[in-house]
């Protein structure tokens, strides 16, 4: 039987959980790295006869998470999988407001989870699997806010812009390697998640674009996590995945 390994961060809720559920249904073995354990996800995997290991992991402790992943991958059988995929999905939206009003801890945590963790986890993944014969992919979940500026979103916009550029650079590196990994930083569209609630609930005087996000909800244009997950995974499954290292599901 052909086996597929997918590692996904932020898999305990929202679009990450929906992706994990759909990957389990498709028969993938999963390693889920999230803030908390999801019992229903484990039960779903057991019912379908696939492996689903879950690590409760604080991704602000980026070096520890990357080292743990590299050690775990080194213990896998290199020839066991036809594909090996890392999905950097976990994200943090810091307190909404002008940069000078956002606590330093919020800024630091957001940059670590949204940019530093994907970089270190990708580095560990590529190093540990470099001699695998499996087709290797890295999918970084980006955002439209990484491609256009927005007041009171400096840290999130900067992290996502950095994610896009980091993906471009590593894609160039891997293009020159035997069995190089394919990478894409993908904007998933607007999704009905806790982040949207946080933006709609921000103080109007701290967030000039608050009405835009309220309007998205009122107009019913937000995708459900399940629909967004299906669109993202469809891009991941395309034979030309990685041809454009920075992409949008709406393109």
Backbone bond lengths (Angstrom), bond angles and torsions (degrees), N, CA, C in turn:
res aa  C-N    CA-C-N  psi(-1)  N-CA   C-N-CA  omega(-1)  CA-C   N-CA-C  phi
1 X - - - 1.455 - - 1.525 110.12 -
2 X 1.331 116.74 133.08 1.459 121.77 177.67 1.518 109.65 -70.55
3 X 1.330 115.86 130.28 1.459 120.25 -178.73 1.521 110.15 -114.83
4 X 1.322 114.25 145.86 1.457 121.79 -179.86 1.522 108.55 -128.45
5 X 1.317 116.48 134.94 1.460 122.10 178.98 1.521 109.44 -111.87
6 X 1.323 116.37 127.53 1.461 121.30 175.46 1.521 109.49 -127.92
7 X 1.310 115.30 129.45 1.465 123.17 175.32 1.517 106.44 -107.35
8 X 1.326 116.77 127.83 1.464 119.66 -176.15 1.521 110.28 -136.73
9 X 1.317 116.26 132.63 1.458 120.78 176.31 1.527 109.56 -96.02
10 X 1.323 115.53 154.01 1.465 120.22 178.85 1.517 112.00 64.80
11 X 1.340 116.72 44.05 1.469 120.83 -173.06 1.522 113.75 -97.91
12 X 1.318 118.36 7.47 1.462 119.64 -174.78 1.522 113.52 -90.45
13 X 1.343 117.54 -10.29 1.462 119.92 -179.38 1.529 109.77 -162.03
14 X 1.338 116.30 170.71 1.456 122.24 175.23 1.515 113.44 61.61
15 X 1.329 116.06 -146.90 1.452 120.47 -178.14 1.519 111.69 -64.83
16 X 1.324 117.09 -32.28 1.465 119.65 178.11 1.511 112.04 -61.61
17 X 1.326 116.40 -43.68 1.463 120.67 176.71 1.522 110.40 -63.50
18 X 1.324 116.89 -43.37 1.472 120.30 179.81 1.524 110.88 -62.44
19 X 1.328 117.80 -39.98 1.464 120.03 176.65 1.517 110.85 -64.24
20 X 1.331 116.63 -43.47 1.458 119.82 179.51 1.524 111.02 -60.71
21 X 1.322 117.39 -43.49 1.466 121.17 178.84 1.522 111.12 -61.13
22 X 1.315 116.66 -44.86 1.462 120.12 -178.27 1.523 111.96 -69.47
23 X 1.321 117.61 -34.07 1.455 120.74 176.78 1.528 111.21 -69.26
24 X 1.326 116.55 -38.72 1.464 119.92 175.03 1.526 109.97 -60.87
25 X 1.322 116.28 -45.33 1.469 120.20 179.79 1.527 111.38 -62.06
26 X 1.342 116.40 -27.78 1.464 120.74 178.78 1.529 112.30 -86.19
27 X 1.340 116.75 -0.32 1.458 120.78 174.88 1.506 116.14 91.28
28 X 1.332 118.27 14.86 1.459 120.59 179.50 1.526 111.23 -80.07
29 X 1.342 115.92 141.81 1.452 120.66 165.58 1.524 107.59 -77.13
30 X 1.333 116.60 136.95 1.465 120.24 -174.89 1.519 112.04 -122.29
31 X 1.326 113.96 145.27 1.457 122.49 161.32 1.515 105.49 -119.33
32 X 1.327 117.11 116.57 1.464 122.66 -177.79 1.522 109.06 -107.61
33 X 1.323 116.25 124.45 1.464 122.62 -179.85 1.518 106.93 -113.65
34 X 1.323 116.60 108.32 1.464 121.33 -172.04 1.520 110.07 -144.50
35 X 1.322 115.02 170.91 1.461 119.84 178.49 1.519 112.34 -69.06
36 X 1.331 117.06 -26.00 1.462 120.33 -177.63 1.518 110.38 -145.33
37 X 1.311 115.25 161.44 1.458 123.11 178.39 1.523 109.10 -83.53
38 X 1.336 116.45 140.97 1.459 120.91 178.47 1.521 108.05 -113.98
39 X 1.315 116.43 106.82 1.469 120.70 -175.40 1.528 111.85 -63.45
40 X 1.326 117.17 -38.56 1.463 120.86 -178.27 1.527 111.13 -64.01
41 X 1.323 116.50 -33.71 1.460 120.25 179.68 1.525 109.96 -67.06
42 X 1.320 115.78 -43.38 1.456 119.32 177.44 1.517 112.57 -62.28
43 X 1.329 116.61 -40.25 1.462 120.93 178.72 1.525 110.76 -65.70
44 X 1.316 116.97 -37.67 1.462 120.99 179.12 1.530 110.33 -63.29
45 X 1.328 116.15 -43.46 1.461 120.32 179.89 1.532 110.60 -64.37
46 X 1.319 116.95 -43.01 1.462 120.40 179.29 1.518 111.52 -61.05
47 X 1.335 115.85 -40.56 1.466 120.06 -179.07 1.522 111.95 -65.70
48 X 1.333 116.33 -27.37 1.466 120.02 -178.22 1.516 112.84 -101.71
49 X 1.309 116.72 2.49 1.454 120.55 174.72 1.510 115.40 71.61
50 X 1.333 116.76 29.74 1.462 120.00 176.78 1.530 109.37 -118.45
51 X 1.300 115.44 161.49 1.462 120.82 -177.67 1.530 109.63 -87.85
52 X 1.313 115.01 135.85 1.464 120.14 176.84 1.521 107.97 -142.57
53 X 1.318 115.30 101.38 1.462 120.99 177.40 1.522 108.17 -96.59
54 X 1.329 116.42 135.71 1.466 120.48 -178.73 1.525 109.94 -122.28
55 X 1.325 114.63 129.97 1.456 120.60 175.89 1.527 109.74 -111.84
56 X 1.319 118.94 115.58 1.473 119.13 167.15 1.536 107.66 -70.05
57 X 1.313 116.83 115.05 1.460 120.72 -171.71 1.518 110.62 -142.12
58 X 1.325 116.31 129.49 1.459 121.96 173.31 1.524 107.64 -82.64
59 X 1.323 117.05 109.83 1.459 120.25 -176.22 1.522 113.62 -78.37
60 X 1.325 117.76 0.98 1.465 117.89 168.36 1.534 109.79 -75.82
61 X 1.315 116.65 -16.97 1.478 121.72 173.87 1.531 106.78 -94.20
62 X 1.327 114.01 71.15 1.456 120.50 -167.60 1.529 113.36 -66.34
63 X 1.316 117.35 -42.57 1.456 119.43 -177.25 1.522 111.24 -64.33
64 X 1.327 117.10 -40.38 1.459 120.58 179.23 1.521 110.77 -64.58
65 X 1.336 116.87 -42.03 1.464 120.38 179.86 1.517 111.36 -63.77
66 X 1.332 117.49 -43.23 1.461 121.15 -179.09 1.525 111.55 -66.87
67 X 1.319 116.61 -41.00 1.466 119.95 179.21 1.524 110.84 -64.58
68 X 1.315 116.14 -40.73 1.471 120.34 178.68 1.523 110.62 -63.36
69 X 1.330 117.04 -41.93 1.458 120.48 179.42 1.525 110.81 -64.27
70 X 1.318 117.15 -44.69 1.466 119.71 -178.83 1.527 111.18 -61.74
71 X 1.320 116.85 -42.40 1.463 120.70 177.66 1.523 110.98 -63.30
72 X 1.329 116.39 -42.36 1.465 120.82 -179.65 1.526 110.49 -62.80
73 X 1.320 117.80 -45.06 1.464 121.43 -179.76 1.522 111.42 -65.50
74 X 1.326 116.88 -34.79 1.464 120.18 178.98 1.527 111.57 -64.12
75 X 1.321 116.04 -22.87 1.466 120.54 178.64 1.516 114.18 -88.29
76 X 1.339 117.57 -2.90 1.465 120.54 178.13 1.530 109.58 -83.94
77 X 1.311 115.71 155.75 1.458 121.57 175.15 1.528 108.43 -78.23
78 X 1.321 116.55 117.70 1.460 121.54 -171.30 1.522 113.33 -59.00
79 X 1.310 117.76 -32.16 1.452 120.31 -176.85 1.512 114.65 -96.14
80 X 1.325 116.93 10.65 1.465 120.14 -173.25 1.520 113.27 -78.88
81 X 1.324 117.61 -21.46 1.460 120.67 -170.65 1.523 112.37 -120.05
82 X 1.326 114.74 142.97 1.465 120.63 173.71 1.519 110.96 -80.44
83 X 1.337 116.16 -32.23 1.462 121.08 177.72 1.527 109.34 -137.27
84 X 1.312 115.64 149.08 1.465 122.36 174.10 1.526 107.12 -135.44
85 X 1.319 115.95 124.12 1.465 120.93 -172.08 1.519 110.66 -131.79
86 X 1.322 115.75 137.35 1.462 122.45 172.01 1.513 108.21 -112.21
87 X 1.338 116.66 124.69 1.468 121.68 175.37 1.525 108.24 -113.10
88 X 1.320 116.20 108.54 1.463 121.57 176.29 1.522 107.89 -87.08
89 X 1.327 115.61 93.79 1.460 121.76 -174.00 1.526 113.65 -108.35
90 X 1.332 117.80 -28.01 1.465 120.91 -175.07 1.521 111.36 -57.66
91 X 1.311 116.07 139.33 1.459 120.14 179.73 1.515 111.64 -149.52
92 X 1.317 115.13 151.75 1.463 122.17 178.30 1.519 108.51 -129.11
93 X 1.318 115.70 131.20 1.453 121.47 172.99 1.525 107.48 -102.67
94 X 1.335 118.13 115.47 1.468 118.72 -179.17 1.519 111.06 -69.92
95 X 1.314 116.61 174.38 1.453 121.33 177.20 1.526 109.58 -50.55
96 X 1.333 116.00 133.41 1.461 120.67 -176.06 1.528 109.56 -80.54
97 X 1.327 115.77 122.17 1.452 120.26 179.37 1.508 111.50 166.76
98 X 1.329 117.75 171.43 1.460 121.10 176.88 1.526 110.62 -57.06
99 X 1.299 116.65 150.59 1.465 121.47 -174.59 1.521 112.20 -51.83
100 X 1.327 117.55 -44.17 1.469 120.74 -176.10 1.521 112.49 -66.72
101 X 1.348 117.10 -17.47 1.461 120.63 -177.82 1.526 113.21 -97.12
102 X 1.330 117.42 -5.47 1.461 120.93 -176.86 1.530 109.37 -91.95
103 X 1.334 118.28 128.24 1.463 120.56 179.87 1.527 111.98 -56.91
104 X 1.318 115.63 143.65 1.462 120.71 -177.58 1.528 111.54 -58.87
105 X 1.325 117.20 -35.94 1.467 120.33 179.66 1.517 111.11 -63.74
106 X 1.327 117.12 -40.33 1.467 120.83 177.29 1.527 111.17 -61.49
107 X 1.320 116.32 -45.04 1.455 120.40 179.88 1.522 111.15 -62.39
108 X 1.317 115.71 -45.92 1.454 120.62 -178.55 1.524 111.76 -63.43
109 X 1.327 116.37 -45.72 1.469 120.13 -179.01 1.529 111.37 -63.41
110 X 1.329 116.42 -40.93 1.460 120.10 -179.43 1.526 111.09 -64.22
111 X 1.316 117.33 -43.21 1.459 119.97 179.98 1.525 111.35 -67.31
112 X 1.314 116.20 -34.44 1.470 119.04 178.70 1.522 111.77 -68.40
113 X 1.321 116.61 -46.84 1.462 120.13 -177.43 1.529 111.27 -72.96
114 X 1.336 117.00 -42.39 1.462 121.11 -171.73 1.526 113.81 -82.28
115 X 1.335 117.98 -23.42 1.463 119.72 -176.84 1.527 112.95 -130.86
116 X 1.319 116.95 -50.87 1.462 118.66 -176.23 1.528 111.63 -65.15
117 X 1.321 117.69 -43.63 1.468 120.12 -179.66 1.534 112.01 -61.85
118 X 1.347 119.90 -47.96 1.465 118.24 176.16 1.527 113.67 -57.85
119 X 1.334 117.16 -37.81 1.461 119.71 -179.82 1.527 111.02 -66.14
120 X 1.317 116.88 -46.96 1.462 119.51 -177.64 1.525 112.09 -71.05
121 X 1.325 117.19 -38.77 1.464 119.85 178.06 1.528 110.92 -66.82
122 X 1.328 116.56 -39.93 1.465 119.85 177.13 1.521 110.48 -63.33
123 X 1.305 116.89 -43.45 1.463 120.77 177.96 1.524 110.66 -58.56
124 X 1.325 116.82 -46.45 1.465 120.86 -179.96 1.527 111.16 -64.14
125 X 1.329 116.29 -42.53 1.466 121.31 -179.49 1.527 110.89 -62.47
126 X 1.320 117.18 -48.06 1.459 120.78 -177.96 1.529 111.46 -65.40
127 X 1.304 116.85 -40.15 1.466 120.69 -179.24 1.534 110.76 -66.87
128 X 1.333 115.89 -44.25 1.465 119.68 -175.77 1.520 113.23 -72.21
129 X 1.341 117.30 -24.02 1.471 120.57 -176.06 1.529 113.09 -109.95
130 X 1.313 117.42 9.98 1.464 119.83 -172.10 1.524 113.15 -62.47
131 X 1.328 117.62 -25.00 1.455 119.98 179.49 1.533 112.79 -101.51
132 X 1.327 116.69 6.38 1.461 120.16 176.88 1.528 109.29 -74.57
133 X 1.326 116.05 149.29 1.461 120.65 175.32 1.529 111.52 -88.67
134 X 1.309 116.71 -8.56 1.461 121.37 -179.58 1.522 111.01 -62.49
135 X 1.328 115.99 151.19 1.455 120.67 169.90 1.527 107.31 -70.94
136 X 1.328 116.65 125.90 1.461 120.56 -174.49 1.524 110.39 -112.47
137 X 1.320 115.40 137.83 1.455 121.43 -179.52 1.525 109.64 -136.99
138 X 1.330 115.61 148.41 1.467 122.45 171.04 1.523 107.33 -127.86
139 X 1.315 115.35 121.16 1.467 121.55 177.00 1.519 108.46 -112.76
140 X 1.323 116.25 115.89 1.457 121.72 177.06 1.525 108.63 -101.73
141 X 1.327 116.91 124.81 1.468 120.25 179.55 1.527 108.52 -83.86
142 X 1.316 114.81 110.84 1.454 122.12 -176.78 1.527 109.67 -99.73
143 X 1.312 117.00 -149.99 1.461 121.79 -178.40 1.525 109.15 -164.21
144 X 1.326 115.41 151.53 1.455 119.18 171.87 1.513 112.03 -59.45
145 X 1.339 116.70 -24.48 1.465 119.95 179.86 1.517 112.21 -73.76
146 X 1.314 117.64 -9.86 1.458 120.04 171.86 1.513 111.91 -81.06
147 X 1.353 115.44 -8.51 1.457 120.23 -174.32 1.526 112.25 -118.21
148 X 1.329 116.00 -2.98 1.466 119.35 172.83 1.523 108.33 -147.75
149 X 1.337 117.24 141.66 1.462 120.33 -176.94 1.519 111.69 -76.34
150 X 1.323 115.34 152.49 1.461 120.96 175.98 1.521 108.68 -148.14
151 X 1.313 116.91 130.65 1.461 121.09 177.86 1.518 110.32 -59.79
152 X 1.313 115.97 146.02 1.471 124.02 178.48 1.524 113.11 67.60
153 X 1.337 116.56 16.07 1.460 122.08 176.94 1.528 110.92 -133.30
154 X 1.335 117.07 31.43 1.468 120.71 -172.40 1.525 112.41 -59.78
155 X 1.318 117.64 -47.04 1.463 120.01 -175.78 1.525 111.55 -67.09
156 X 1.332 116.56 -45.24 1.465 120.03 -178.48 1.522 110.89 -66.41
157 X 1.343 117.25 -44.75 1.463 120.78 178.86 1.528 110.67 -61.65
158 X 1.325 116.51 -43.70 1.461 120.50 -178.58 1.520 110.99 -64.87
159 X 1.332 116.80 -42.18 1.464 119.96 -179.30 1.521 111.17 -64.13
160 X 1.321 117.11 -43.08 1.460 120.05 -179.25 1.526 111.79 -70.74
161 X 1.322 117.40 -35.51 1.463 119.85 174.34 1.525 110.00 -64.10
162 X 1.324 115.92 -40.87 1.457 120.20 176.39 1.523 111.88 -63.35
163 X 1.334 116.49 -38.27 1.467 121.06 178.01 1.523 110.52 -61.29
164 X 1.333 116.48 -42.96 1.460 120.50 178.07 1.524 111.01 -60.50
165 X 1.319 116.98 -47.94 1.467 120.25 -175.25 1.526 110.92 -70.46
166 X 1.305 116.85 -38.37 1.464 120.46 176.58 1.530 110.23 -60.58
167 X 1.323 116.48 -40.14 1.464 120.62 179.33 1.516 110.82 -65.03
168 X 1.327 117.21 -42.69 1.471 120.54 177.58 1.531 110.67 -57.81
169 X 1.321 116.28 -44.98 1.463 120.78 -176.56 1.526 111.58 -65.22
170 X 1.322 117.16 -46.69 1.460 120.50 -177.66 1.533 110.61 -69.61
171 X 1.337 117.09 -33.09 1.470 119.86 175.84 1.525 110.42 -60.61
172 X 1.330 117.75 -39.37 1.457 121.23 176.94 1.524 110.89 -64.44
173 X 1.322 116.55 -41.32 1.466 120.42 178.38 1.525 111.37 -62.11
174 X 1.326 116.02 -47.24 1.465 120.44 -175.34 1.529 111.90 -70.83
175 X 1.326 117.21 -25.62 1.473 120.40 179.59 1.520 111.61 -62.28
176 X 1.321 117.25 -25.44 1.461 120.94 -179.00 1.506 114.51 -95.26
177 X 1.333 117.96 6.19 1.460 121.25 -177.20 1.528 110.89 -107.07
178 X 1.339 117.32 149.03 1.463 119.74 172.33 1.528 109.91 -60.80
179 X 1.312 117.10 130.52 1.470 121.79 -177.10 1.526 111.31 51.86
180 X 1.310 116.37 41.75 1.458 120.23 179.15 1.521 111.63 -62.64
181 X 1.302 115.19 148.67 1.462 120.29 179.35 1.528 110.52 -71.39
182 X 1.326 115.67 152.38 1.454 122.61 173.54 1.524 108.04 -99.45
183 X 1.331 116.93 133.56 1.451 121.19 -176.86 1.511 111.41 -126.63
184 X 1.337 115.41 147.06 1.460 120.79 174.10 1.521 109.44 -150.79
185 X 1.324 115.61 135.46 1.458 122.77 172.06 1.526 106.21 -102.74
186 X 1.324 116.02 109.99 1.466 121.65 -166.67 1.523 111.67 -115.11
187 X 1.333 116.14 125.98 1.459 121.03 171.59 1.533 108.10 -82.18
188 X 1.336 118.20 125.32 1.467 120.48 -172.59 1.516 115.16 -91.32
189 X 1.336 118.25 5.75 1.457 120.21 -175.24 1.518 111.07 87.15
190 X 1.336 116.46 -175.15 1.468 120.91 -178.45 1.530 108.85 -92.25
191 X 1.329 115.43 126.61 1.460 121.54 -170.12 1.527 109.56 -124.99
192 X 1.300 116.58 143.99 1.464 122.42 -179.09 1.528 109.50 -79.96
193 X 1.339 116.19 84.66 1.460 122.54 -176.20 1.527 110.22 -127.38
194 X 1.328 114.50 179.72 1.469 120.07 177.91 1.522 111.64 -61.70
195 X 1.330 118.02 -30.75 1.462 120.44 178.84 1.527 110.63 -63.11
196 X 1.326 116.33 -40.86 1.465 119.49 177.67 1.530 110.97 -63.18
197 X 1.320 116.69 -39.46 1.466 120.49 177.37 1.520 110.19 -61.99
198 X 1.328 116.10 -42.10 1.462 121.07 179.48 1.525 110.93 -61.61
199 X 1.317 117.28 -40.82 1.461 120.72 -179.51 1.527 111.66 -70.38
200 X 1.329 116.69 -40.46 1.471 119.89 179.68 1.528 111.60 -69.28
201 X 1.323 116.52 -24.97 1.467 121.04 -176.32 1.527 113.11 -91.94
202 X 1.323 116.94 -1.96 1.465 119.80 -177.55 1.529 110.74 -65.45
203 X 1.322 115.27 154.64 1.459 120.74 176.26 1.526 109.70 -66.10
204 X 1.339 118.67 129.24 1.471 120.76 -176.95 1.517 113.59 -56.05
205 X 1.333 117.50 -35.57 1.460 118.72 -177.71 1.525 112.57 -77.14
206 X 1.339 116.23 -9.64 1.468 120.76 177.95 1.529 111.93 -102.72
207 X 1.336 116.96 -12.41 1.461 120.04 -174.81 1.518 110.37 -142.24
208 X 1.338 118.06 93.91 1.472 121.49 -175.46 1.527 114.26 -59.61
209 X 1.341 118.16 -25.70 1.471 121.41 -175.97 1.523 112.75 -96.56
210 X 1.311 117.30 14.88 1.470 120.40 -178.58 1.522 112.08 -55.80
211 X 1.314 117.59 -41.41 1.467 120.79 -177.44 1.525 112.50 -63.90
212 X 1.327 116.59 -29.18 1.469 120.34 177.62 1.514 110.49 -61.38
213 X 1.323 116.15 -43.24 1.466 120.28 -176.85 1.532 111.03 -75.87
214 X 1.318 116.59 -31.89 1.464 119.44 173.14 1.528 109.23 -63.80
215 X 1.327 115.98 -41.10 1.463 120.21 179.46 1.516 113.03 -64.02
216 X 1.315 117.34 -37.67 1.470 120.42 177.89 1.524 110.92 -59.78
217 X 1.332 116.01 -41.03 1.458 120.40 179.23 1.527 110.86 -69.16
218 X 1.319 116.67 -45.60 1.462 120.89 -177.06 1.528 111.93 -65.59
219 X 1.316 117.68 -32.77 1.465 121.64 -179.70 1.523 112.58 -82.45
220 X 1.313 117.02 -7.50 1.458 120.85 177.80 1.514 114.33 70.89
221 X 1.325 116.85 31.09 1.468 119.37 -177.60 1.528 112.69 -96.81
222 X 1.332 117.51 0.06 1.458 120.07 178.84 1.522 109.84 -77.89
223 X 1.324 116.30 133.44 1.462 120.89 175.41 1.520 109.87 -77.91
224 X 1.310 117.02 147.15 1.463 120.26 171.77 1.528 108.12 -71.26
225 X 1.340 118.50 155.52 1.471 119.55 176.56 1.522 113.11 -54.84
226 X 1.335 117.41 -37.85 1.469 120.04 -178.51 1.519 111.73 -66.70
227 X 1.342 116.60 -42.98 1.462 120.03 179.36 1.528 110.08 -66.43
228 X 1.331 117.02 -43.89 1.465 120.46 179.23 1.522 110.58 -62.22
229 X 1.324 117.01 -41.12 1.466 120.77 179.25 1.517 111.31 -61.24
230 X 1.326 116.68 -42.94 1.468 120.45 179.72 1.523 110.87 -62.22
231 X 1.326 116.99 -40.09 1.468 120.53 179.59 1.525 110.93 -66.34
232 X 1.310 116.39 -42.60 1.462 120.67 -179.91 1.525 110.41 -64.64
233 X 1.320 117.11 -46.04 1.459 120.23 -179.13 1.521 111.95 -67.05
234 X 1.325 117.02 -28.53 1.465 119.98 175.58 1.529 110.51 -65.52
235 X 1.334 116.74 -39.60 1.460 120.35 175.81 1.525 109.94 -64.45
236 X 1.314 116.91 -43.84 1.464 121.46 -179.76 1.524 111.51 -59.59
237 X 1.318 117.57 -34.75 1.469 122.27 -176.33 1.525 112.95 -82.36
238 X 1.318 118.21 -9.89 1.466 120.19 -176.84 1.524 111.45 -66.36
239 X 1.336 118.24 142.05 1.465 120.29 179.58 1.522 113.52 -63.64
240 X 1.335 117.04 -23.08 1.472 119.72 179.01 1.523 112.21 -97.20
241 X 1.337 117.71 18.03 1.468 120.58 178.27 1.529 109.38 -54.34
242 X 1.325 115.58 133.77 1.456 121.20 178.42 1.513 114.27 91.24
243 X 1.335 117.77 -9.82 1.466 119.47 177.22 1.525 110.31 -59.07
244 X 1.338 115.74 -42.01 1.460 122.29 171.33 1.520 107.70 -106.87
245 X 1.332 118.96 107.15 1.462 120.19 -175.18 1.524 114.36 -68.85
246 X 1.330 117.59 -15.54 1.461 121.92 174.13 1.517 106.86 -127.40
247 X 1.344 116.72 120.66 1.460 120.28 -172.22 1.514 110.04 -145.25
248 X 1.338 115.25 175.58 1.453 123.16 -179.98 1.536 107.00 -140.47
249 X 1.334 117.45 135.79 1.461 119.35 -179.15 1.519 111.61 -62.61
250 X 1.329 117.62 -19.73 1.460 121.20 -178.27 1.527 113.45 -84.78
251 X 1.348 116.38 -6.32 1.467 119.54 -179.63 1.537 110.47 -77.19
